[in-house]
Amino acid sequence: MPKKIILFLLGIFTLFLTPTVMAHCPLCTIGAGAAAAGAVWLGVSKIVVALFIGAFAISMGMWFSRVIEKRWNYIPFQNILVIITIFALTVWPLMPIFESVGPLYLSFIGEYGKTYAFDYSLVSALIGGLIVFISPSLSKKITEIRNGKLIPFQGIVLTFLILIILGGIIQIII
């Protein structure tokens, strides 16, 4: 048999015989970093990339908090601490890729106003995380308004729709 066929069959058997595997945080972070670097290289605004990285980080934190809650639940406010920790450990290492520091002028401070250095990407990442965090509540509200009827994949569609619309607005403005 040719080597290509043997390798293909070996891959198929491995795929079906391997038990379910869950990705590890650093692996996901590296994947998100590669996607972020690729998006920046293709010309997507760093602030938009930060929006999606923040959304990814919070969703991963929410997922990890549910996994840990099933096994151990010893610490008060454990879920919130896990979400914040995962967000920080995902966004912080990736900041060099999508960091966008610029001026923030506040005219109402002092006689002539003050200008501060402001990290637009960090705020964008926090907004992306907030969108993912409140999307389940919005989805439930939409279901209530529609008398219990769900749109297929409603939560995912709603989250991505909000992120894409906001990302598009940011990309056009900046």
PyMOL commands that set and color helices and strands:
alter all, ss='L'
color gray80, all
select helices_A, chain A and resi 3-17+25-41+46-71+78-98+120-145+154-173
alter helices_A, ss='H'
color red, helices_A
select strands_A, chain A and resi 101-106+114-119
alter strands_A, ss='S'
color yellow, strands_A
deselect
rebuild
show_as cartoon
